[in-house]
Amino acid sequence: MRKLAFLQAPDDRAPLIVTATTIRTLDADGTIPEAFLIVGDRIRRIGTIDECRDAAAAVSALPAEVIDLGDATIVPGFIDAHAHPLMLGQMMTWVDCGPDKAGSIPEIVALLREAAARIPAGRPVRGYGYEQRNLVEQRHPTRHELDEVATDREVYLMNASGHGGVVNSYTFALHGVTKDTPNPQGGEFFRDADGELTGELSDAACNVLTGLEGVKIGHHGPNFHLADDLDEHRRQLAAAQENFLQGGVTTIGDAQVSRREFDVYLRLAEAGELDVRVCMYLLSHLLDEAIEMGLHGQFGNEHLSFAGIKFYSDGTLGGWTAYFPDGYVGDPCRTGQLYHDPVDYTELIKKAHRVGLQTATHSQSPTALEMVISAIEAAQGERPDADARHRIEHCGLPTPAQIERMAKAGIYPVNQPQHHYNWGEGVEQAIGTPGERFNPLGEFERAGVPVTISSDAPVADPRPLEAIQAAATRITRRGHQLGPDDLAVSVDTAVRGHTISAARALGREDDLGSLEVGKRADFAVLTQDPYHTELSEIARIGVAQTWVGGQPVYVKGA
């Protein structure tokens, strides 16, 4: 992996000595020191308070300030290696139709109608968060039911998976979609037994929602790049940033960047309002442009950088669009789909690999995973690179044999335990008993495959402590244990999966992910030590403060 030497701006701040009851550095030895010294935005000494004072005096004429955080526990800033920040910010302005707000289709319709009454005429009504198997009706709403919300403007209800949802009849008419409109490659307009549009659409079919001038990505992924006014996008991203900081997250891997996201990041950075660090993965329809521009490795600064290219192999388990060629147990007529022909996909991975680009491919089913693993093996066979760090996003249901091959090929899976926490039962309903292996972190660890944890926000809230609990217990939100105990991992493995392992997945372990001399002073201040908390209570631990670059950027209650 080609790595960037991140730049450091001059800093005239006085040295800081930070101490607390427990400081978990997460270095290789698991060091728990009394204090650490911050000079500028980096850690310069770890040890006792006196050792830090001496080190501060040796490098600065300014007296060191001691910050005692008392009974708190300090951990490295959490790293969310796979999330969609602008999408999260946008969802925060939409109507929450999740399980805490609505348990049936009429309740969803009522929430959307209430919003429609408040929203100015002509503007779309957008909701999010429903998961069909959590509804009383155990199905998706229909366009006719959304017609009860409005018939004179667009209504879009996004599924919790983010890979599609349901629209009203007006939306189809506006974009010229009829029952005779062919399905796009990598997507579907769903139809009933009579061939009529139901209103449900998935993945690449969502391209119609972006408007004539919006981001078009073809069959390269689900299109959630819905346009708003640029100033509104800035507000949305700022709100999302605050949401991450409240969870103790200091670095984000944006796992699907188009020109929409890139433009908003640049504007936020130019205004000095980008507090979190963002590593961007451009969507694969931009691969040729990235190569032509010479983006053959990491590029950027310590806050905003280009990391690699994001691909899709199949859809989502939650939306039943992950590829199962023999059909779903819950609906044998559905098979999901592949986004690319396997031969074409292999050539895309080889093209990226040849110039040293890291790839990150969304993949869930064993069949789709076979395509991804085989393509990476072929690329490595053509041009060996022991540190390529190709990623598989979600990597929900790999076979044991595939996991062994992933270890040999140096592949990094990036999982989301909150997915099985929120919807584990739904995966079992969809595909049967193999679903209990969803997110087999324990198998990864035993095979020597890195365990990396993320949120996929807004699919799940950016709350690392909830993800850590889910990884260590395999207990779902409904109290059901998904699979045997050996699919879980220890608290230490889970915490490292959201810090130093996530830093490696982003190629940032040299300056992030642990509290060590020379690294950025990014850390979260917790109200309890997750290592000494009942597993079932870890998600309840509070984040009191979040620091980025030696400065507090979030203080609860401030």
N, C-alpha and C positions, 0 to 999 in steps of 0.2 A: 504494500500500500504506500503510495507516494504521500508524504505528509508535509504539512505547511509549518514553518516556523512562525508562530503567531506573534504579532507585534505588540509591544508594550509602550504606552504613552508615558511621558515623564509624570512623576507623582511626588508632590511635596507634602503629603499628609504625615503627621507624626506617627511613629510606630505604635502599634496596638498589641497588647498582650491579652489574650483571651483565655479565661479559665472557667471551669465548670466542674461539677461533681464527677461527671463521666464524659470523656472525650474519646470517641471511637474513630481512630484515624483510618481504619480499614486498609492499612498497609499490609504487606505480605505476612508480617508477624502478629498482626492484630494489636499493635501498640495502643495503650491507654495512658497517655501522659497527663501531667498536671495542667499544662498550659501549652499554647503555641504563640509564636510571634508573627505578626503581619507587618510587613514593610511594603508600602504601596499597595498593590493588589495581590501580592504573593506571600506565601508562608516562608519565613526565613529561619525559624528555629522551632524545634519541638522538644519539650523537656519540662523542667521545673520552672517556676516563676522566676527564680533567681537566675537560672541559665538564660532565660529569655531576656531578662533585664540586661545581662552582660552583653548578649548578642545585639540588642538594640543600641546600646551605648557605643558599640564598635562600628556601627554603620550610619548613625544619625546623631546630629547635634541636638535634635529635639528630644525632650524627655518622653519616655514611653508612657502611654495611658494604659491602665489595667482595667479590663472589663470583666467583671465577675458575674457569670450567669447563674450562679447559685446551684440549686438542685437539678438543673436541666441536664439533658444529654445532648451532646453535639455530635452530629454525623456529617459526612461530606454532603454537599448539596445533591439532592436526588437528580438523576439524569433520566429523562423520559425519551428513550431512543426512537420511539415511533408514536407520533401524535400529529394532529391536524389543527394547529392553533387558530388560524383564521376561520376555519369551519366551526371550531368551538365557539369563537366569539360571535359568529353569525347565529349559531343555535341559541346563544344566550339572549338574542333579540326575537327569537321565534316563540311559538306557543309550545310549552312543555306538555306533551301528551303521553309521558312515560307512565309506568305502573303506579307511581305514587300519586298521580293526578287523575288517571282514567283507567278503569278496568273493563270497559265495554265500548263498543262502537258508538252508541248513543251519547255516552259521556264525552268521547272524543269530539263528536260533532258539536256538542254543546260548547265545549271549550273553544273550538274554532269559530263558531258563530258569534260568541262573545267577543273574540278578537276582531272579527270582521266588522263588528259594529263600531269598534274604536279606530280602526285603520282607515285612513283617507280613501275615498272612492278611487277605484282603478288600481290601487296597489295590491300586490299579491298577498294572499294569506298563507303563511307557512307554519307548519307544525312539525314536531319531531319526537322520537323516543318510543313509539309503540313497538311492541314485539308481538306478533299475531298470536303466538301460543300462550301469551300472558293474558289475552282477552277472553272474556266469557264466551264469545262466539268461536274462539279458536280458529280465526281466519283473518285475512286482510279486509279492511273496509273496501267498498266498491266506489266507482266514480259517481254512481247514482246517490250514494249516501253522502259523498262530499258535495254533490250538487245542492244538498240541503243547506250547506254553508254559504255558497254563492254561485250564481250562474252568470255573473257579469264581470268576473275577474278570475285570475288563476288561483287555484287552491292546490297546494302540494303538502302532503303528509309524508315525511321521510321516515323510513323504517329505522329502528335502533341500530341496525348494521351499517347504515350510511350508504348501502349499495342499491338504493332505489326506494320506492314507496308507492304511493297512490296519488293520482291527480283527479280533478273533476273533469266533466265533459268539456267545459269551456277551454281548458288547457289544451286538450287534444285538438279541438277545432281551431284554436289560435295558431297552432303549429302544423296544421294540415295532416294530422295523424288520423287515419281511418282504420277500419277493420281490415282493409286490403293493404295497408302499409307493411312492407316487409320488415322483419326484425333485423336490426343492424348486427354486424359481427360483434360478438361479445356482449350482447344485450337482448332484451326481449320486451315486447308489448304483450302482456298476457291477455288471453282470450278465453271465453267460456265455451261450453260444449257446442254452442251455436255459432262460434266464430266471432262473437261480438267482444269488443274491448271491455275488460273488467275495470280498467282504471289503474291496475298495477303495472309498474314498469321497473326494469332493473338494469343496473350497470350501464353499458354504453348507450342504452336507450334514453338515459337521462340527459344526453347531449341536447335534446330538444328544449330542455328547461333553461338553457343558458342564453337564449335569445340570438338574434341574428349576428350581433357584434360580440357575443360572449366567447369565453374560452371553449375551443373545440378540441377534443382529444381523441376522437375516433374510437377505435377499439382498444386503446391503451389503458383503460381503467374506468371505474365509475366516475361520472362527471358530477361532482358536488361543487364545482366552481361557479356558483351562482353570483351574478353581479349585483352590487349595490353602488351607491355614490361613493367616490373615493374617500371623502371625509368620513363617511359612515364606516367604511372598511377600517380606517385608522382607529376609530373608536372601538370597533369590534375587536381588533387585534390587541389594543391596549387593555380591554376588559378581560380578554383571554389570558394575557400575560399575568394580570393580577391573580387570576384563578389558579394558574400554575404556581405562582409564588406562595399563595396561601397553603398549598400542599407541600411546600419545601422544595419544589422543583427549580433548579437553577439553569439547567441546559435541556434543550429540546431538539430532537431530530424530527424535522418536518418531513413527513414521509410522502408528500405529494405536492410538489411545488410547480405551479404554472406561472405564466407572466402575472397573473392576478396577485398571487402571494408574494412573488419577488418584488413587485412594484411597491406593495404596502410595507414590506420589511425595509426596503431602502428608504422610504419616506420616514418611517418611524426612527430608523437609525440616524438619518440626517438631522432629525429634530432632537436627538439625544434622549429619546424616550424608550429605547430598547434596553431593558434591564436584564432580561434573561439572555442566555447564549443560544443561538439557533444554528443548527447544521442542516442545510437544505439538500433534499434529494429531488432533483428535477424529474418530472414524469417522462417516461420513455419516448413519447412522441417528440421530445426535444433532444434525443440522443445525437442525431446528426449535427444539429446546431451547436451542441456543447463541444463535440469533437472538432468541428470547423473553427470554433472560437479558441481552441487550444486548452479547454478545461479538461486536462488529462490527469487530474489529481485534485487534492484538496486546494481550495483557494479562498482567501478572505482574511478577516481579522478575528480577534478573540471573541467578538460578539456575533458576527454574521459571516457564515462561511458556506461554501459549496462542498458537499461531501460525496455525492455520487448520483446514481440514476435509479429511479424506482420503476419496477416492472410489475405486471400482474400476470399470473398464470391462470387462475380461476376466480370464482366469486366468493361468496361468504356462506358460512354454515348457517348463520342466523336467518339469512334471506333465502336459503335453499338454492343458491346459485353456485356454490362450490361444486366442482365437477365429479359426479358419481355416475359413470356411464351406464350402470345397471339400474339406476333410479334410486330414489329415496325410500326408505322403509315407510316414512310418513306419507309419501305420495309417489308411487312408482312411475307416474307419468312425468315427473320432473327429474331431470338429470343434471341441471346446471350447465355450465359451458366453460370451455377454454377460451382465453382471450386471443391466443396465437396458435397457429399450426406449430407442432413441435419442431419441425425443421426450421421454420422462420424464427422461432424463439431462440433456438440454439445459435443461429447466426447473429442475432442481436446481442446475446450474451458474449459471444466471441468478439464481436466488434468492440464492445465496451472493455472487455478484458485485455484486448491487444494493446490498448493505449493506457492501461493501468487504472481504469475506473472501477471503483467499488460498485457492485450492483446490489439492490435490495428488492427481492421479488415476493409479492403477496402470493401465498400458496397454502391451501388447506387440505385438500383430499389426497389420499395416497397416489392416485393417478396423476394429479397435477404436480405433486411433489416429485414424482419420478421424472417428469419432464424437466423440472428445474435442476434437480441433482445431476441428471445425465448431461444437461447442457453445461453446467459448471465443470463437471469432470472432463467433458470434451474440450472446453476452453483451457483448462489446466494442462490437458494432454498436449495441446498445440503450443502453449506458452506457459511453462511451469512458473508458478509464483507462490512461494510458501506463505506469503503474508498478504494475499489478495483480500481476505476477509469478506468474501461474498456473503450476503445475508439472505435469509428466508424469513419474511415477515409473517407472523402468526404461526405458521408451521404447526397447524393444529393436530393432524393425525398421521404422522410419519410411522412407517412400520419399523420394527426393531432393526431389520436389515438396512433400511434407509438411514437410520440414526448412525449405524456403524460407518456407513459410507460418508455421511456428513462429517464425522470425526476425522476420517482419513483425508477428506478434501479441505478441511479447515473452514467449514461453513459455520456461520453464526446464525442460529435461529433467534428471532426476537419475538417473545411470547407476551401474551396479555392475560394473566391469571384472573383479572376481573371479568373476562369473558366467561370463563367457566363458573365464576362466582355468581354472575348475573343470569346466565342462560344455559348452564350445564345440563339441566334436565331437558331443555329444548333440543340440544344436540343429540341426546340419547333418543328422544322421540323421533328425530329426523332420520337418523342412520342406524338405530338399534344399539346393541351392547358395545360395539366398537367405540361409541361415543364416550364411554367412561374413561377412555385414554386421552381425551381432549387435553392438550397442553401437557404432555408427559415429561415434566421437568425432571423428575427423579431418574427417568431413563436417560435423559440427556447427561445428567451429572455422572452417572455410573459409566457412561460410554466415553467420557472425556470431552463432551460437547459443551461449550460455554453456556451458562444459564443467564439470559438477559431478559429483563422484565420492563414492560412499558404499559401505557394506558390505552393507546389508540383513541385518545380524546378527540371528539366528543362521544365516541361509542361507549366509553366509560369515563367517569370523572377522573381528572388528574390527581389522584390521591394515592401516592406510593405506599402508604402504610396499609391501606385496604388491600392493595395488590400483594404486599408482602404477607399479610395474613392469609389471603387466598392461596398463595403458593405454598405456605407452610402447613395448611390444614386440609386443602381440597374440599372444604365445606362450602356449599353454595348459600346464596342469600335465603333460600327456603329451608336451610338446615340439613340438606342431603349431602352425604359424602360421595364425591364423584371418583369412583375407582378405588383401588387398594391404597394403603398407606404409603407404599413405596413409590407412588407417583408424586408425592410431596417432596419438598426439600427443607433443609434446616433454615432457621431464621437467619443465620449468618449467610448462607448461600443466597437467600432471597434478598437480603439487604445489599449484598455485593452485586446481585443481579440488577439492582436499580441504581448502582453507583459505579464502581470501578469496572465491572463487566460491561455495563452500558457505555462507559467511556471508551472501552476497547472497540465495541461495535461501531462507534462513531469515529474511531481513529484519533481520539483525544486523550488517551490515557497518560500521555506525557505531561499534561497540564491540568487534567481534571480527574474526578472520580475517587480520590482519596486525599487525606490531609497529610501531605508530605512536603519536605523542604523543596522549594522551587516551583511548587504547583500553585494554581490560583486559589485565593482564599474564598472559596465558595462553600458554604455550609448551612445546615438547617439546625435550629435549636428546638429540641423536642421536650415535651413536658414529662415524658417517662422514657426509660431505656427499653427498647423493643426486645432486647436480649433477656430482660428480667421481667417480662410482662406475660400474663397468660395468653396463649396463642389466640384465643377467641376474643381478646380485648385489644389486640395490637391496632386494629383500625380506629379505635377510639382515642389513641394517643394524639395529643394536640401538637400543632406546629406553632411555636410561640414567635419565632423569628426566622427570616431567611436572609442570608448574606450572599452577595455576589461581588467578587473582586475586593473583599475587605470592607464592604459597606453594607449596612442593613437596608434592604430594599422592601422588606415587608416586616412589620411588627404588629402582631395581633392587637387589636383594640386601639391602635394609634390613628 
